[in-house]
């Protein structure tokens, strides 16, 4: 039997690239859409066996038709580049027309539907709208809800997950999450691919119509800082406070951050809503996940080095800007 073909969009993103790497390694044929061929991830994917790149925007209907042609499987994680709802519906229509047998869509909840006064997060509610459309058109589909990426942490001054390096070499993470309320976590690059591939292997008979929380640990912010401290051998402190935006952010993201402060800071709403639990199902799909402490020890210093940081070398405060 010839290997099955998986169509993947936004393939340079953490979720999609994780699947492309794993699927390619075990012999699947992968048709991977990219917005451009620039960047390290795009160059890496181009060199992988069994991978065919489709370069262009998701609004290009001819490109999408070619992407889904002869594909039995699909993994779709759209982003806020363009009209995400329109793009999501167009992709679902094209997949159904092409006869895709199992469509895995990376969705997120709309907390406003639960009648508790919770706000809808704008970058999540659009995904939930697309999920409902996929269900309405009868496409055999499974919906994965990704937890917070371990990979979001950085000492660069980005909002929400800045692990700010202090003068004494310690780190400080400031965020609106309650210090002792557990949150769902995953290493997106390491763990999304194996978990999604297992869903595709199990097939729609098992997973069609179901939602799956892709998170492998439930950790409070304080527990996250303890994991970082053990991994790095440095003091790591959690500070409960408002989000600080010190750099330019993409359109719509500031509203997302404001909603996060209210939803998880004020209301302490469950991350995936009240109907979806983690991490048991994800761990059954992929027992070989990388936890927060291992991520902080093995990966965080490497990503920091790529960002120009030198603290891991023991050079002063290691901000990469020293004379």
C-alpha positions as CSV (number, residue, x, y, z in Angstrom):
1,X,0.0,0.0,0.0
2,X,1.5,3.4,-1.0
3,X,2.1,5.9,1.9
4,X,-0.8,8.2,2.7
5,X,-0.5,11.9,1.9
6,X,-1.0,14.7,4.5
7,X,-1.7,18.3,3.5
8,X,-0.4,20.8,6.0
9,X,-0.8,24.6,6.0
10,X,1.4,27.3,7.7
11,X,4.1,24.7,7.8
12,X,6.7,27.0,9.2
13,X,4.7,27.4,12.4
14,X,5.6,25.4,15.5
15,X,2.6,23.1,15.4
16,X,2.7,22.3,11.7
17,X,6.4,22.0,11.4
18,X,6.4,19.5,14.2
19,X,4.0,17.3,12.2
20,X,5.9,17.7,9.0
21,X,9.1,16.5,10.6
22,X,7.6,13.5,12.2
23,X,5.4,12.4,9.2
24,X,8.3,12.8,6.8
25,X,10.6,10.7,9.1
26,X,8.2,7.8,9.2
27,X,7.4,7.7,5.4
28,X,4.3,9.8,4.9
29,X,4.1,12.0,1.9
30,X,3.6,15.6,3.0
31,X,2.3,18.5,1.0
32,X,3.4,21.5,3.0
33,X,2.1,25.1,2.4
34,X,4.3,28.0,3.3
35,X,3.8,31.7,2.9
36,X,7.4,32.1,1.8
37,X,10.6,30.0,1.6
38,X,12.5,32.5,3.7
39,X,13.7,31.5,7.2
40,X,15.4,28.6,8.9
41,X,12.3,26.4,9.3
42,X,11.3,26.7,5.6
43,X,14.9,25.8,4.5
44,X,14.8,22.8,6.9
45,X,11.5,21.5,5.5
46,X,12.7,21.9,2.0
47,X,15.5,19.5,2.7
48,X,13.3,16.8,4.3
49,X,12.5,13.6,2.4
50,X,8.9,13.0,1.2
51,X,8.0,16.7,1.5
52,X,6.7,18.8,-1.3
53,X,6.4,22.6,-0.7
54,X,3.5,24.8,-1.9
55,X,4.6,28.4,-1.5
56,X,1.9,31.1,-1.5
57,X,-0.9,32.6,0.5
58,X,-3.8,30.7,1.8
59,X,-6.1,33.0,-0.2
60,X,-4.7,31.5,-3.4
61,X,-7.5,29.1,-4.4
62,X,-5.5,27.3,-7.1
63,X,-2.7,26.6,-4.7
64,X,-5.1,25.2,-2.1
65,X,-6.8,23.0,-4.7
66,X,-3.4,21.6,-5.6
67,X,-2.4,21.2,-2.0
68,X,-5.4,19.0,-1.2
69,X,-5.4,17.1,-4.4
70,X,-4.7,13.4,-3.7
71,X,-4.3,14.1,0.0
72,X,-6.2,11.7,2.3
73,X,-5.3,13.5,5.5
74,X,-4.9,17.1,6.6
75,X,-3.7,19.2,9.5
76,X,-4.8,22.8,9.5
77,X,-3.6,25.5,11.9
78,X,-4.6,28.9,10.6
79,X,-3.3,32.2,12.0
80,X,-4.5,35.8,12.1
81,X,-2.7,36.7,8.9
82,X,-5.7,37.7,6.8
83,X,-9.4,36.9,7.5
84,X,-9.0,33.8,9.5
85,X,-12.7,32.8,9.4
86,X,-12.9,33.2,5.6
87,X,-9.6,31.4,5.1
88,X,-10.7,28.6,7.5
89,X,-14.0,28.1,5.7
90,X,-12.3,28.1,2.3
91,X,-9.8,25.5,3.4
92,X,-12.6,23.3,4.8
93,X,-14.6,23.6,1.5
94,X,-11.5,22.7,-0.6
95,X,-10.7,19.7,1.6
96,X,-14.2,18.4,1.4
97,X,-14.3,18.9,-2.4
98,X,-11.0,17.0,-2.6
99,X,-12.3,14.1,-0.6
100,X,-10.0,14.4,2.4
101,X,-10.8,11.5,4.7
102,X,-9.6,12.9,8.1
103,X,-9.2,16.7,8.8
104,X,-7.5,17.7,12.0
105,X,-8.1,21.3,12.8
106,X,-6.3,23.2,15.5
107,X,-9.0,25.1,17.2
108,X,-9.5,27.1,20.5
109,X,-12.5,27.8,22.7
110,X,-14.9,30.8,22.7
111,X,-15.4,31.3,26.4
112,X,-18.3,33.7,25.8
113,X,-20.7,30.8,25.0
114,X,-20.8,29.5,28.5
115,X,-23.0,32.2,30.0
116,X,-20.6,33.2,32.8
117,X,-19.8,36.7,31.6
118,X,-16.4,35.5,30.3
119,X,-15.1,37.5,27.3
120,X,-14.3,35.9,24.0
121,X,-10.6,36.1,23.1
122,X,-10.6,37.5,19.5
123,X,-7.8,35.3,18.2
124,X,-9.5,32.2,19.6
125,X,-13.1,32.8,18.8
126,X,-12.4,33.0,15.1
127,X,-11.0,29.5,15.3
128,X,-14.1,28.3,17.2
129,X,-16.2,29.8,14.4
130,X,-14.3,27.8,11.8
131,X,-14.6,24.7,13.9
132,X,-18.4,25.0,13.9
133,X,-18.3,25.5,10.1
134,X,-16.2,22.4,9.7
135,X,-18.8,20.4,11.7
136,X,-21.7,21.9,9.7
137,X,-20.4,20.8,6.3
138,X,-19.9,17.2,7.5
139,X,-16.1,17.0,7.0
140,X,-14.7,14.0,9.0
141,X,-12.7,16.1,11.5
142,X,-11.0,16.1,14.8
143,X,-10.3,19.3,16.8
144,X,-7.1,19.7,18.8
145,X,-6.8,22.5,21.4
146,X,-3.2,23.4,22.1
147,X,-2.1,24.4,25.5
148,X,0.4,27.2,26.2
149,X,3.7,26.6,24.4
150,X,6.7,26.1,26.7
151,X,8.5,27.6,23.7
152,X,6.8,31.0,24.4
153,X,9.3,31.8,27.1
154,X,12.0,34.2,26.3
155,X,14.2,36.8,28.0
156,X,13.4,39.2,25.2
157,X,10.9,41.9,26.2
158,X,7.8,40.3,24.6
159,X,4.6,40.5,26.5
160,X,3.1,37.7,28.7
161,X,5.9,35.2,28.7
162,X,9.0,37.3,29.2
163,X,11.3,35.4,31.6
164,X,13.1,38.7,32.4
165,X,16.8,38.3,33.3
166,X,17.8,40.2,36.4
167,X,21.1,41.9,37.2
168,X,22.0,39.1,39.7
169,X,21.5,36.4,37.0
170,X,18.0,35.3,38.3
171,X,14.8,35.4,36.2
172,X,11.5,37.1,36.9
173,X,8.2,36.1,35.1
174,X,5.4,38.6,35.4
175,X,1.9,37.7,34.2
176,X,-1.8,38.0,35.1
177,X,-2.3,34.3,35.8
178,X,-3.1,33.5,39.4
179,X,0.0,32.0,41.0
180,X,-1.7,28.8,42.1
181,X,-4.2,28.1,39.3
182,X,-2.9,25.3,37.0
183,X,-2.5,26.0,33.3
184,X,-2.0,23.5,30.4
185,X,1.5,23.3,28.8
186,X,3.2,21.6,25.9
187,X,6.4,21.7,24.0
188,X,4.8,22.5,20.6
189,X,7.8,21.7,18.4
190,X,8.5,18.4,20.2
191,X,5.0,17.0,20.9
192,X,2.4,18.3,18.5
193,X,3.7,16.2,15.6
194,X,3.7,12.8,17.3
195,X,0.3,13.4,19.0
196,X,-1.4,14.6,15.8
197,X,0.2,11.7,13.8
198,X,-1.3,9.2,16.3
199,X,-4.7,10.8,15.9
200,X,-4.4,10.5,12.1
201,X,-3.3,6.9,12.5
202,X,-6.2,6.0,14.7
203,X,-8.5,7.6,12.1
204,X,-11.9,9.3,12.0
205,X,-13.7,6.2,13.3
206,X,-12.2,6.9,16.7
207,X,-11.8,10.6,16.7
208,X,-14.2,12.2,14.2
209,X,-16.1,15.1,15.8
210,X,-14.1,15.0,19.0
211,X,-12.1,17.7,20.8
212,X,-8.7,16.8,22.3
213,X,-6.7,19.0,24.6
214,X,-3.1,18.9,23.5
215,X,-1.4,19.6,26.8
216,X,0.9,17.3,28.6
217,X,1.3,19.0,32.0
218,X,-1.0,21.1,34.2
219,X,1.3,23.5,36.1
220,X,0.7,26.6,38.1
221,X,2.9,29.6,37.3
222,X,4.7,29.0,40.6
223,X,5.4,25.4,39.6
224,X,6.6,26.6,36.2
225,X,9.2,28.9,37.9
226,X,10.3,26.0,40.2
227,X,10.8,23.8,37.1
228,X,12.9,26.6,35.5
229,X,14.9,27.1,38.7
230,X,15.7,23.4,39.0
231,X,16.7,23.2,35.3
232,X,18.8,26.3,35.2
233,X,20.2,26.3,38.7
234,X,19.1,29.9,39.1
235,X,16.5,31.7,41.2
236,X,13.3,32.1,39.2
237,X,10.4,34.2,40.7
238,X,6.8,34.5,39.6
239,X,5.2,38.0,39.9
240,X,1.4,38.2,39.6
241,X,0.7,41.4,37.8
242,X,-0.7,43.1,34.6
243,X,0.7,42.4,31.2
244,X,3.4,44.9,30.1
245,X,3.7,45.7,26.4
246,X,7.1,47.0,25.7
247,X,7.5,46.3,22.0
248,X,5.3,46.6,18.9
249,X,2.7,43.8,18.6
250,X,0.8,42.6,15.6
251,X,-2.7,44.0,14.8
252,X,-5.3,42.4,17.1
253,X,-2.8,41.0,19.5
254,X,-3.1,43.8,22.0
255,X,-6.9,43.1,22.3
256,X,-6.0,39.4,22.8
257,X,-3.7,40.3,25.6
258,X,-6.3,42.6,27.2
259,X,-8.8,39.7,27.0
260,X,-6.4,37.3,28.6
261,X,-6.0,39.6,31.6
262,X,-9.7,39.6,32.2
263,X,-10.5,36.0,31.3
264,X,-7.6,34.3,33.2
265,X,-6.6,37.1,35.6
266,X,-10.0,38.4,36.8
267,X,-12.2,35.4,36.2
268,X,-9.7,32.6,36.5
269,X,-11.6,30.8,33.8
270,X,-10.5,27.2,32.8
271,X,-8.1,27.6,29.9
272,X,-10.0,25.3,27.5
273,X,-13.4,26.1,29.0
274,X,-15.3,23.8,31.4
275,X,-15.8,20.9,29.0
276,X,-12.2,19.8,28.2
277,X,-9.7,18.3,30.5
278,X,-5.9,17.8,30.3
279,X,-3.5,16.1,30.3
280,X,-4.6,12.5,30.4
281,X,-5.7,12.1,26.8
282,X,-2.7,13.8,25.3
283,X,-0.3,11.6,27.3
284,X,-2.1,8.5,26.0
285,X,-1.5,9.8,22.4
286,X,2.1,10.6,23.0
287,X,3.8,9.3,26.2
288,X,7.2,10.6,25.1
289,X,6.4,14.3,25.7
290,X,9.0,16.8,26.9
291,X,8.0,18.4,30.2
292,X,8.7,21.9,31.4
293,X,11.8,21.1,33.4
294,X,13.4,19.2,30.5
295,X,12.5,22.0,28.1
296,X,14.0,24.6,30.4
297,X,17.2,22.6,30.8
298,X,17.7,21.4,27.3
299,X,16.0,23.8,24.9
300,X,15.5,27.2,26.5
301,X,19.2,28.0,26.7
302,X,19.6,27.1,23.0
303,X,16.7,29.3,21.9
304,X,18.1,32.1,24.0
305,X,21.5,31.7,22.4
306,X,19.9,31.9,19.0
307,X,18.3,35.2,20.1
308,X,21.8,36.6,20.9
309,X,21.7,36.0,24.7
310,X,24.9,35.0,26.5
311,X,23.7,34.5,30.1
312,X,24.1,30.7,29.7
313,X,27.8,31.2,29.3
314,X,28.1,32.9,32.7
315,X,29.0,36.3,31.2
316,X,27.7,38.8,33.6
317,X,23.9,39.4,33.2
318,X,24.2,37.9,29.7
319,X,21.9,40.2,27.8
320,X,24.0,40.0,24.7
321,X,24.5,43.8,24.6
322,X,27.7,44.0,26.8
323,X,30.8,45.6,25.5
